[in-house]
Amino acid sequence: MGPNRPHSRNPPPPVRTWSAGSLDMPLRQEVHLSRPDALLNQKRRSVVGNLVRRDSAATIDSDWGGGSPRDSGPTITKWEHLQLVPDLLRSISKYGVGPPNKIQQRALPFLLNGADIIAQAPPTQERIAAYVIPAIHIALTSLAVKPQNRGPIVLIISTTVDQATQAQRMIRDLGGAIGVRSALGVGTGGDVQQEIRLLQQSVPHILCGTPQKLHSLLTVPNGLPSNEIRFLVLDEVDQLIARNLHEFVFNIVKLLPSSRPVPPTDSSGSPPNAGNGSGFASSTRRFPPLVHSTNPNDSPGAQAAVIKRQTALFSNTVPQDVLNLANSIQLRDPVRVLVRRDGNVTSSEAQKGGPGSGLKQFYLYLAFTAAGGRLDNNGASGAGLGIIGSGRTNQNAAETAQAKEWKLDALSDLFDDVEIGQTIVHVGSLATLDAVVYKLASRGLEAIPLHTEMNSGAKMAAFHKFRGNNSIMMKQQPVSRVLVVFDVQIKSSDVFQVPLVINYDLPKIVEEYSHRVSPAISTNYSRPGVVVNFVTATGGDVEMLRSIECFYK
């Protein structure tokens, strides 16, 4: 936050958002006297509180994001426990679907009762089934009331072609034999008018696809009507935002039936008290308020029909951007369904301190505003034009430099809060290594560089310095040593068990992750090692995090 910042005016220092309660590590009791006065005077809140744990059991997270908590109800262990259409129950049995898993147990009761949900769960076939089965059920119940449909009843928007194809294939297998028609719209090319003519010959009850193609099918002149859509599913929402596909979704949602009355607007065109009470909106409106449009393809009679839209959002991670998007498309008091990975460790093993409990893994999602500050815990910030690190392609060099500086601040803040004798920090380039070493050294830490261009003697000296005992000349507490590593694989013989490993930059390949975190794994009954992964929405971080979770289950 110095005078050399490449901005016409100096923004206020970013709000500190750290709290060390999650890491289960010794806390630093005093503040470094070397910190600049501006930061000493800044009221600090903790960032470690933002760290998201990745090895918890499935839960309904009633304090998550916004909306009201609800009782999860009875445990669903059989499909017969759900009030599904009998034909669908028989199809599930015939298809050989196993008993409901965690995401299905948690999400289906709410979806079948008509609630909007935001679900965080790993991207698996079971997650796809968690919205495909309600989609078929809603289509069948709608057809029982109104046998003919002019347009789709259910719209499923997936970020990738693979996810959309899997969803449509599952709908075909489960619903095809009981009269549910489905169609797949993916890709960005092709003759859209010809595709629409084919779809109009046999109007699908459920339409699956990617944002670009579905946008074309629904918004072009004489496109598919959207006034009968009762159920909207957005899958892989974090990836949808990271890939800048949300504008297609907004334009589609504007044509759909509203899920709730649109609030009145003030003279500026914004809803009064926007963002208060929902828990989602921030003072920096990354996503504009949704104003429903009239679908030019709908007949006047169809436009007058009142249909309430139900919406389900599924995502592997739920950063603030996902919550803001949910608020922008007007979800009705959404239920938050949080299903985390077990990490292949049973609860009894974790309680007994078995081998699987030797590692605690977290990620920290970093979001930055473009012109006035850094998002805090609740998404609030100073005046901002957008999110640095959100996949926007028009960010300038000044924004990029600011984001890098604040990422360094987040790293140094972590060391201000926890008392760790040894830490390994992995970075993605030599330039980043130099910046991290300089930043940590300026905070009084002993930062030791280790990179691939060093000869074997220099590498051994770095390891020896990192392992060495603290000098007896130190009158105060021992110096914290930080080994800053670029492109060097650390073997178990190189270092002893390290209590904290930080992936400042995520690895480029998933296999590298295990090598990086192995020094933190506890091999006995002592306190588990901790891994913290810094995640931004640019550079494929979100996708890499998801790939790591899938690869290591």
VMD Tcl script that draws the C-alpha trace (Angstrom):
set ca {
  {0.00 0.00 0.00}
  {2.81 2.41 -0.82}
  {2.97 5.64 -2.83}
  {4.14 3.77 -5.92}
  {0.74 2.15 -6.56}
  {-0.13 2.75 -10.25}
  {-3.47 4.46 -9.51}
  {-4.52 8.07 -9.79}
  {-5.65 7.94 -6.16}
  {-4.57 5.68 -3.35}
  {-7.35 3.29 -2.29}
  {-7.82 2.60 1.40}
  {-5.87 -0.33 2.82}
  {-7.76 -3.60 2.42}
  {-9.79 -4.86 5.34}
  {-8.10 -7.68 7.24}
  {-10.20 -10.80 7.18}
  {-8.24 -13.34 9.21}
  {-9.13 -15.35 12.31}
  {-7.08 -18.29 13.43}
  {-9.82 -20.41 14.95}
  {-9.98 -22.96 12.12}
  {-6.34 -23.97 11.84}
  {-5.86 -25.44 15.32}
  {-2.40 -23.88 15.55}
  {-0.60 -21.77 18.16}
  {-1.66 -18.14 17.82}
  {0.75 -15.23 17.78}
  {-0.02 -13.05 20.78}
  {1.60 -9.82 19.71}
  {1.58 -7.71 16.56}
  {4.85 -7.22 14.66}
  {6.26 -3.78 15.38}
  {7.61 -3.65 11.85}
  {4.13 -3.38 10.33}
  {3.35 0.00 8.72}
  {1.39 2.46 10.85}
  {-1.51 2.41 8.42}
  {-1.89 -1.31 8.97}
  {-1.36 -1.11 12.71}
  {-4.20 1.38 12.96}
  {-6.44 -0.67 10.70}
  {-8.93 -2.79 12.64}
  {-7.96 -6.36 11.85}
  {-10.44 -9.16 11.40}
  {-9.26 -12.63 10.78}
  {-8.75 -14.38 7.39}
  {-8.28 -17.85 8.64}
  {-12.01 -17.79 9.36}
  {-12.50 -17.74 5.58}
  {-10.56 -20.96 5.15}
  {-12.88 -23.69 3.94}
  {-12.25 -27.19 5.28}
  {-12.44 -29.97 2.70}
  {-12.78 -33.09 4.85}
  {-16.01 -32.64 6.79}
  {-19.00 -34.93 6.74}
  {-22.20 -33.98 4.92}
  {-24.20 -31.32 6.71}
  {-26.91 -28.78 6.24}
  {-25.00 -25.56 6.87}
  {-27.68 -23.34 8.40}
  {-25.37 -20.34 8.84}
  {-24.22 -20.28 5.26}
  {-24.58 -17.18 3.08}
  {-28.18 -16.13 3.59}
  {-31.77 -17.26 3.80}
  {-33.24 -19.03 6.78}
  {-32.09 -22.32 8.32}
  {-34.40 -25.28 7.96}
  {-34.67 -28.68 9.52}
  {-33.16 -31.35 7.31}
  {-36.05 -33.67 8.16}
  {-35.90 -37.46 8.37}
  {-32.97 -39.31 6.88}
  {-33.70 -40.63 3.39}
  {-32.28 -44.11 2.92}
  {-34.64 -45.41 0.20}
  {-36.21 -43.84 -2.86}
  {-39.58 -44.97 -1.54}
  {-39.18 -42.46 1.30}
  {-39.55 -39.66 -1.26}
  {-42.91 -38.68 -2.72}
  {-41.88 -39.46 -6.30}
  {-44.25 -40.23 -9.16}
  {-44.80 -44.03 -9.17}
  {-43.62 -44.37 -12.77}
  {-40.35 -42.66 -11.83}
  {-39.88 -44.94 -8.82}
  {-40.27 -47.99 -11.02}
  {-37.83 -46.54 -13.56}
  {-35.23 -45.89 -10.84}
  {-35.58 -49.49 -9.66}
  {-35.36 -50.85 -13.20}
  {-32.36 -48.68 -14.06}
  {-30.50 -50.06 -11.03}
  {-29.84 -46.77 -9.25}
  {-28.33 -47.42 -5.83}
  {-29.78 -46.06 -2.60}
  {-29.71 -42.26 -2.20}
  {-26.27 -40.94 -1.34}
  {-25.48 -37.86 0.76}
  {-26.22 -35.12 -1.76}
  {-29.42 -36.87 -2.86}
  {-30.55 -37.41 0.74}
  {-30.01 -33.74 1.53}
  {-31.19 -32.02 -1.63}
  {-34.14 -34.06 -2.92}
  {-36.59 -33.48 -0.04}
  {-36.26 -29.73 -0.49}
  {-36.40 -29.84 -4.29}
  {-39.49 -32.06 -4.28}
  {-41.15 -29.61 -1.87}
  {-40.56 -26.76 -4.32}
  {-37.74 -24.99 -2.46}
  {-34.86 -23.17 -4.12}
  {-31.46 -24.51 -3.10}
  {-27.75 -23.73 -3.32}
  {-25.91 -27.04 -3.09}
  {-22.17 -27.51 -2.68}
  {-21.06 -31.02 -3.56}
  {-18.35 -32.80 -5.57}
  {-19.07 -33.09 -9.34}
  {-20.12 -36.73 -9.56}
  {-22.81 -38.82 -11.22}
  {-24.66 -38.75 -7.90}
  {-24.76 -34.96 -7.97}
  {-26.19 -35.04 -11.50}
  {-28.85 -37.51 -10.33}
  {-29.69 -35.11 -7.47}
  {-31.20 -32.68 -9.98}
  {-32.12 -35.06 -12.82}
  {-34.56 -37.07 -10.67}
  {-36.44 -33.95 -9.45}
  {-36.42 -32.65 -13.03}
  {-38.16 -35.79 -14.29}
  {-40.59 -35.69 -11.37}
  {-41.51 -32.04 -12.07}
  {-41.93 -32.76 -15.78}
  {-44.26 -35.70 -15.08}
  {-46.39 -33.80 -12.56}
  {-46.71 -30.87 -14.97}
  {-47.76 -33.15 -17.81}
  {-50.40 -34.72 -15.56}
  {-52.04 -31.29 -15.27}
  {-51.32 -30.06 -18.80}
  {-50.57 -32.90 -21.25}
  {-49.28 -30.64 -24.03}
  {-46.33 -28.28 -23.72}
  {-45.27 -25.57 -26.16}
  {-41.79 -25.31 -24.70}
  {-39.47 -26.96 -22.18}
  {-40.70 -27.49 -18.64}
  {-37.22 -27.94 -17.17}
  {-34.03 -26.19 -18.21}
  {-30.65 -27.58 -17.10}
  {-27.62 -25.38 -17.78}
  {-24.23 -27.05 -17.38}
  {-20.89 -25.30 -17.79}
  {-19.24 -28.11 -19.76}
  {-20.37 -30.28 -22.62}
  {-19.47 -33.40 -20.63}
  {-21.73 -32.53 -17.69}
  {-24.62 -31.57 -19.98}
  {-24.23 -34.80 -21.96}
  {-24.21 -36.92 -18.79}
  {-27.35 -35.19 -17.52}
  {-29.25 -35.67 -20.80}
  {-28.18 -39.32 -21.02}
  {-29.43 -39.97 -17.48}
  {-32.76 -38.26 -18.28}
  {-33.09 -40.40 -21.40}
  {-32.39 -43.60 -19.49}
  {-34.64 -42.83 -16.51}
  {-37.38 -40.83 -18.19}
  {-37.48 -41.94 -21.80}
  {-39.45 -45.12 -21.15}
  {-42.08 -43.25 -19.09}
  {-42.78 -40.54 -21.64}
  {-40.32 -37.78 -20.76}
  {-38.67 -36.27 -23.82}
  {-35.27 -34.61 -23.50}
  {-32.89 -32.80 -25.82}
  {-29.25 -31.70 -25.71}
  {-27.98 -28.33 -26.91}
  {-24.21 -27.86 -26.78}
  {-21.49 -26.13 -28.77}
  {-21.26 -22.65 -30.24}
  {-21.73 -23.23 -33.98}
  {-24.21 -24.95 -36.25}
  {-27.46 -23.87 -37.87}
  {-29.51 -22.64 -34.92}
  {-32.71 -22.20 -36.94}
  {-32.48 -25.79 -38.20}
  {-31.93 -27.02 -34.63}
  {-34.99 -25.07 -33.47}
  {-37.15 -26.54 -36.25}
  {-36.12 -30.04 -35.19}
  {-36.88 -29.30 -31.55}
  {-40.27 -27.83 -32.42}
  {-41.25 -31.04 -34.20}
  {-41.01 -32.88 -30.87}
  {-40.84 -30.30 -28.11}
  {-38.66 -31.64 -25.27}
  {-39.93 -31.62 -21.72}
  {-36.38 -31.22 -20.39}
  {-33.72 -29.26 -22.25}
  {-30.07 -29.68 -21.24}
  {-27.11 -27.80 -22.60}
  {-24.32 -25.26 -22.26}
  {-24.97 -21.54 -21.76}
  {-24.04 -20.33 -25.25}
  {-26.16 -22.84 -27.15}
  {-29.19 -22.55 -24.87}
  {-28.96 -18.77 -25.12}
  {-29.14 -19.06 -28.91}
  {-32.06 -21.50 -28.85}
  {-34.15 -19.35 -26.50}
  {-33.36 -15.80 -27.59}
  {-33.23 -15.85 -31.41}
  {-36.40 -14.84 -33.30}
  {-38.91 -17.71 -33.40}
  {-36.81 -19.59 -30.85}
  {-38.08 -22.03 -28.27}
  {-40.70 -20.59 -25.87}
  {-39.51 -20.32 -22.28}
  {-42.70 -19.26 -20.52}
  {-43.49 -22.82 -19.33}
  {-40.16 -23.47 -17.61}
  {-40.91 -24.37 -14.00}
  {-37.52 -25.69 -12.91}
  {-34.13 -24.14 -13.65}
  {-30.88 -25.94 -12.77}
  {-27.45 -24.31 -12.92}
  {-24.63 -26.83 -12.55}
  {-20.93 -26.05 -11.90}
  {-21.78 -22.45 -11.06}
  {-18.28 -21.61 -9.83}
  {-16.85 -22.66 -13.19}
  {-19.62 -20.85 -15.04}
  {-18.58 -17.58 -13.37}
  {-14.85 -18.22 -13.73}
  {-15.30 -18.74 -17.49}
  {-17.34 -15.56 -17.92}
  {-20.49 -17.42 -19.00}
  {-22.84 -15.79 -16.51}
  {-24.01 -13.13 -18.99}
  {-25.60 -15.86 -21.14}
  {-27.37 -17.15 -18.04}
  {-28.67 -13.70 -17.10}
  {-30.12 -13.17 -20.55}
  {-31.83 -16.56 -20.38}
  {-33.21 -16.04 -16.88}
  {-34.73 -12.71 -17.88}
  {-37.03 -14.62 -20.24}
  {-38.11 -17.20 -17.67}
  {-41.05 -16.94 -15.29}
  {-40.14 -15.02 -12.16}
  {-39.43 -16.98 -9.00}
  {-40.72 -14.18 -6.76}
  {-42.22 -10.69 -7.09}
  {-39.69 -8.20 -8.44}
  {-39.00 -5.59 -5.72}
  {-39.85 -1.95 -6.47}
  {-37.02 0.26 -7.60}
  {-36.06 3.72 -6.44}
  {-35.36 6.71 -8.66}
  {-31.93 5.33 -9.54}
  {-33.42 2.07 -10.83}
  {-32.00 0.00 -7.98}
  {-34.08 -1.88 -5.42}
  {-34.28 0.01 -2.12}
  {-31.96 -1.38 0.55}
  {-30.46 -3.73 -2.04}
  {-28.36 -6.40 -0.43}
  {-29.71 -5.99 3.06}
  {-31.18 -9.05 4.64}
  {-30.42 -11.56 1.92}
  {-26.86 -12.18 2.98}
  {-25.76 -12.43 -0.65}
  {-25.45 -8.99 -2.18}
  {-22.45 -6.78 -1.68}
  {-21.94 -3.07 -2.12}
  {-19.93 -3.92 -5.21}
  {-22.57 -5.27 -7.57}
  {-20.64 -7.81 -9.59}
  {-23.97 -8.94 -11.08}
  {-26.69 -6.40 -11.97}
  {-30.25 -6.61 -10.61}
  {-32.37 -8.93 -12.74}
  {-35.24 -7.31 -14.66}
  {-37.48 -9.84 -16.36}
  {-38.12 -9.24 -20.04}
  {-40.99 -10.29 -22.24}
  {-40.07 -13.27 -24.37}
  {-40.76 -12.26 -27.99}
  {-41.48 -15.91 -28.80}
  {-44.35 -16.17 -26.30}
  {-47.95 -15.59 -27.27}
  {-49.94 -12.89 -25.38}
  {-51.97 -15.57 -23.61}
  {-48.86 -17.41 -22.56}
  {-47.30 -14.20 -21.27}
  {-50.28 -13.69 -19.00}
  {-49.94 -17.15 -17.46}
  {-48.50 -17.13 -13.94}
  {-45.84 -19.80 -13.39}
  {-43.48 -19.75 -10.46}
  {-39.93 -20.78 -11.27}
  {-37.99 -23.07 -8.95}
  {-34.20 -22.79 -9.10}
  {-31.38 -25.09 -8.00}
  {-27.71 -24.09 -8.03}
  {-25.03 -26.79 -7.79}
  {-21.37 -25.95 -7.36}
  {-18.17 -27.61 -6.25}
  {-17.07 -24.48 -4.38}
  {-19.22 -21.62 -3.15}
  {-17.24 -18.36 -3.07}
  {-18.99 -15.01 -2.68}
  {-19.45 -14.71 -6.47}
  {-21.76 -17.73 -6.45}
  {-23.84 -16.26 -3.64}
  {-24.05 -12.92 -5.43}
  {-25.24 -14.66 -8.60}
  {-27.90 -16.52 -6.61}
  {-29.15 -13.22 -5.25}
  {-29.12 -11.60 -8.70}
  {-31.36 -14.27 -10.26}
  {-33.78 -13.91 -7.34}
  {-33.79 -17.23 -5.53}
  {-36.62 -17.53 -3.00}
  {-35.26 -18.00 0.52}
  {-32.80 -20.65 -0.71}
  {-31.83 -23.65 1.37}
  {-28.07 -24.15 1.65}
  {-27.10 -27.79 1.19}
  {-23.45 -28.44 1.97}
  {-21.99 -31.87 1.25}
  {-18.24 -32.12 1.69}
  {-15.85 -34.91 0.93}
  {-14.99 -37.37 3.68}
  {-11.43 -37.73 2.43}
  {-11.85 -41.54 2.60}
  {-11.68 -41.33 6.40}
  {-14.43 -42.64 8.64}
  {-15.50 -40.64 11.66}
  {-14.20 -43.34 14.00}
  {-10.78 -43.21 12.34}
  {-10.70 -39.45 12.72}
  {-11.62 -39.67 16.38}
  {-8.96 -42.29 17.05}
  {-6.28 -40.27 15.25}
  {-5.63 -42.90 12.59}
  {-3.47 -42.42 9.49}
  {-6.22 -40.56 7.65}
  {-6.28 -37.85 10.31}
  {-2.68 -36.86 9.63}
  {-3.62 -33.93 7.38}
  {-6.07 -31.04 7.48}
  {-6.66 -29.30 4.16}
  {-8.22 -25.90 3.53}
  {-8.62 -23.46 0.70}
  {-8.76 -19.67 0.91}
  {-10.71 -17.96 -1.88}
  {-9.26 -14.51 -2.62}
  {-11.46 -11.87 -4.27}
  {-10.36 -8.30 -4.97}
  {-12.32 -5.26 -6.13}
  {-10.96 -3.25 -9.02}
  {-11.01 0.28 -7.68}
  {-11.38 0.60 -4.00}
  {-10.53 -2.24 -1.68}
  {-10.70 -5.93 -1.02}
  {-13.82 -7.95 -0.33}
  {-14.27 -8.78 3.31}
  {-16.06 -11.71 4.92}
  {-19.50 -10.52 3.84}
  {-18.53 -9.49 0.34}
  {-18.64 -5.79 1.22}
  {-15.98 -3.45 -0.05}
  {-15.35 0.08 -1.05}
  {-16.46 1.39 -4.41}
  {-15.41 -1.10 -7.05}
  {-15.95 -1.74 -10.71}
  {-15.63 -5.49 -10.67}
  {-13.65 -8.37 -9.25}
  {-9.97 -8.78 -9.92}
  {-9.37 -12.46 -10.38}
  {-12.89 -13.24 -11.53}
  {-12.09 -14.29 -15.08}
  {-12.65 -10.84 -16.57}
  {-10.54 -10.38 -19.66}
  {-10.40 -6.58 -19.57}
  {-8.46 -6.11 -16.34}
  {-5.52 -3.78 -16.79}
  {-1.95 -3.97 -15.60}
  {-2.68 -1.78 -12.56}
  {-5.45 -4.12 -11.41}
  {-3.20 -7.14 -11.88}
  {-0.41 -5.52 -9.88}
  {-2.85 -4.59 -7.12}
  {-4.21 -8.13 -6.93}
  {-0.69 -9.56 -6.63}
  {0.16 -7.12 -3.85}
  {-2.94 -8.00 -1.86}
  {-2.30 -11.70 -2.29}
  {1.10 -11.10 -0.70}
  {-0.64 -9.20 2.10}
  {-2.93 -12.18 2.70}
  {0.10 -14.48 3.02}
  {1.89 -12.21 5.47}
  {-1.32 -11.75 7.49}
  {-1.49 -15.50 7.95}
  {1.95 -15.49 9.55}
  {0.93 -12.57 11.75}
  {-1.83 -14.72 13.25}
  {-0.21 -18.12 13.74}
  {2.95 -19.09 15.58}
  {4.71 -21.66 13.36}
  {8.36 -22.63 13.59}
  {8.59 -24.13 10.08}
  {6.48 -23.56 6.99}
  {6.83 -24.51 3.33}
  {5.35 -22.14 0.75}
  {5.04 -23.34 -2.87}
  {4.96 -20.71 -5.62}
  {4.50 -20.89 -9.38}
  {7.36 -18.79 -10.76}
  {10.77 -17.35 -9.92}
  {9.36 -13.82 -9.96}
  {6.73 -14.82 -7.39}
  {9.41 -16.56 -5.30}
  {11.44 -13.35 -5.14}
  {8.36 -11.31 -4.19}
  {7.31 -13.75 -1.46}
  {10.82 -13.97 0.02}
  {11.11 -10.18 0.13}
  {7.65 -9.75 1.67}
  {8.17 -12.32 4.40}
  {11.67 -11.12 5.20}
  {10.29 -7.59 5.64}
  {7.94 -9.01 8.29}
  {10.79 -10.45 10.33}
  {10.50 -14.04 9.08}
  {13.50 -16.06 7.92}
  {12.51 -16.71 4.29}
  {14.73 -19.28 2.55}
  {14.48 -19.56 -1.27}
  {14.67 -22.95 -2.99}
  {14.25 -23.23 -6.74}
  {15.15 -25.42 -9.67}
  {17.98 -23.19 -10.96}
  {20.05 -23.66 -7.79}
  {22.86 -26.21 -7.91}
  {22.82 -29.23 -5.62}
  {25.12 -27.61 -3.08}
  {22.93 -24.53 -2.77}
  {19.83 -26.71 -2.40}
  {21.43 -28.75 0.38}
  {22.46 -25.53 2.13}
  {18.86 -24.27 1.92}
  {17.55 -27.50 3.45}
  {20.20 -27.39 6.19}
  {19.30 -23.79 7.04}
  {15.59 -24.67 7.12}
  {16.14 -27.70 9.39}
  {18.71 -26.06 11.68}
  {18.10 -25.19 15.33}
  {17.36 -21.63 16.27}
  {20.35 -19.65 17.33}
  {21.05 -19.55 21.05}
  {21.76 -15.85 20.58}
  {18.03 -15.23 20.13}
  {16.72 -13.60 23.29}
  {13.11 -13.52 22.12}
  {10.98 -16.29 20.68}
  {12.54 -18.51 17.97}
  {12.56 -17.19 14.43}
  {9.93 -18.69 12.15}
  {11.56 -20.26 9.11}
  {9.75 -20.32 5.78}
  {11.06 -22.39 2.87}
  {9.80 -20.74 -0.33}
  {9.88 -23.36 -3.09}
  {9.58 -23.20 -6.86}
  {9.67 -26.35 -8.99}
  {11.61 -28.52 -6.53}
  {10.19 -31.81 -5.25}
  {10.85 -32.16 -1.53}
  {11.52 -35.68 -0.28}
  {10.75 -36.95 3.19}
  {14.48 -37.28 3.82}
  {15.02 -33.58 3.06}
  {12.85 -32.21 5.89}
  {11.19 -33.45 9.06}
  {7.45 -33.19 9.54}
  {6.42 -29.61 8.72}
  {3.30 -28.34 10.52}
  {2.14 -26.01 7.72}
  {2.35 -26.18 3.92}
  {0.94 -23.31 1.85}
  {0.20 -23.63 -1.86}
  {0.50 -19.92 -2.64}
  {0.09 -20.95 -6.29}
  {-1.72 -24.21 -7.01}
  {0.19 -26.90 -8.90}
  {-0.24 -27.21 -12.65}
  {-0.89 -30.96 -12.51}
  {-2.88 -32.84 -9.89}
  {-0.17 -35.45 -9.23}
  {2.16 -32.72 -7.98}
  {-0.22 -31.90 -5.14}
  {0.58 -35.09 -3.21}
  {4.32 -34.38 -3.41}
  {3.82 -30.86 -2.11}
  {1.70 -31.79 0.91}
  {3.55 -34.96 1.94}
  {5.94 -33.12 4.36}
  {2.88 -32.02 6.40}
  {1.36 -35.47 6.85}
  {1.48 -36.63 10.47}
  {2.74 -40.20 10.71}
  {1.89 -40.64 14.39}
  {-0.74 -39.54 16.87}
  {0.55 -36.00 17.12}
  {-1.26 -32.90 15.86}
  {-2.17 -33.21 12.14}
  {-0.32 -31.13 9.60}
  {-2.17 -28.31 7.86}
  {-2.32 -27.43 4.15}
  {-3.70 -24.06 2.98}
  {-4.40 -23.55 -0.73}
  {-4.73 -19.99 -2.08}
  {-7.42 -19.92 -4.77}
  {-8.40 -17.12 -7.15}
  {-10.82 -17.34 -10.06}
  {-8.16 -16.63 -12.68}
  {-5.53 -18.92 -14.09}
  {-7.69 -22.01 -13.70}
  {-7.41 -22.12 -9.89}
  {-11.05 -23.11 -9.31}
  {-10.89 -25.83 -11.96}
  {-7.58 -27.13 -10.57}
  {-9.00 -27.25 -7.04}
  {-11.94 -29.26 -8.32}
  {-9.61 -31.59 -10.23}
  {-7.51 -32.15 -7.10}
  {-10.61 -33.00 -5.07}
  {-11.85 -35.43 -7.71}
  {-8.44 -37.06 -8.22}
  {-7.75 -37.66 -4.51}
  {-11.42 -38.22 -3.59}
}
mol new
graphics top color blue
foreach p $ca { graphics top sphere $p radius 0.5 }
foreach p [lrange $ca 0 end-1] q [lrange $ca 1 end] { graphics top cylinder $p $q radius 0.2 }
display resetview
